[in-house]
Amino acid sequence: MTKSLNHVFFLLLMILIIGSGCSKTEETKDPFYSPPPQADPFITAFVSDLNADSISAYTTLLQNMQPRFMLSENRRAIAMFIRNKFIQLGYPAVQVDSFYLTSYYNDTTYHTWQYNIIASVTGTTSPDSIYVIGAHYDATLNSGNPWIYTPGADDDAGGVASLFELARVMKTRNFQSKSTIQFIAFGAEELNMDGSNNYAQKAAITGKKIKWMLNHDMISYEPSSVQTDWKVNIMDYANSTALRMNAQRVAGLYTCLGTANDTTHNKEGDSYNFFLRGYPALFLISFSSTPHYHTLQDVIGNCNFNYCREVTKLSCAMLVEQNK
Ligand SMILES: [Zn+2]
């Protein structure tokens, strides 16, 4: 090759390199590029329909059903009340998933029927894939007589109320979900998390495709009225780190909540039974720890339903983002 041909070749090469550099966009130039997070207006509008007064009203109804101790005689009546509420909200096919349980409490053995109540939005394209939002409707006391009065407003009437509110908004918006969404009010949580154990065990045996589960348990306690103080503790498990990081992102986009990740108590809620069967799950709980836990003071007057609405917005945004 002659010297002059070398020059021409070099020039052509430079033009190619510079030209190709200019035509590349930011995304293709940097393999780690991700666009700045932006809220989807559809989801923002969706979650803004969630109403704190509705959540408060549903919680009051549940607090007034007494007692809500899982061994007391009225447990079926409470389960039927929850079933009927879902029917009123537009879910006529609500399932009463019952199971027979042997429990031990104060040195006595009890044999009872227990009930998980399941309301579903059937998926339009992947009905076999399921997203679960759960809360438990039974309540207890650490001291005192739970057979008489167990208000359990924050633990966990507020969680069940948040399911009603999610179900209400999805129905009024006529949300056509790609996958199936199940709102599950679990029975028999307080002694041994038996409701969720029964559901998750049956799901694993029958090969149900549960994509993830979010547990709403104690999401209505927040003493501060200053929104910038509000935080939700997102407890994850060994198989749900990515889901927790996604929840943190969604919280930043669609709620006013800060997030924490203190997993100290992650085995003490229904989500744990999903983790044990290999399903990714998160336990959502107020970051402010309540002094009213399992006491007679766990009443609606000590709840903050504007705060509960924000946690509900988080789950709602995650469901809608995944299924719109
Ligand atoms: Zn609870």
Residues whose N, C-alpha, C, O or C-beta is under 5 A from the ligand:
A	BS01	ZN	D155 D156 D217
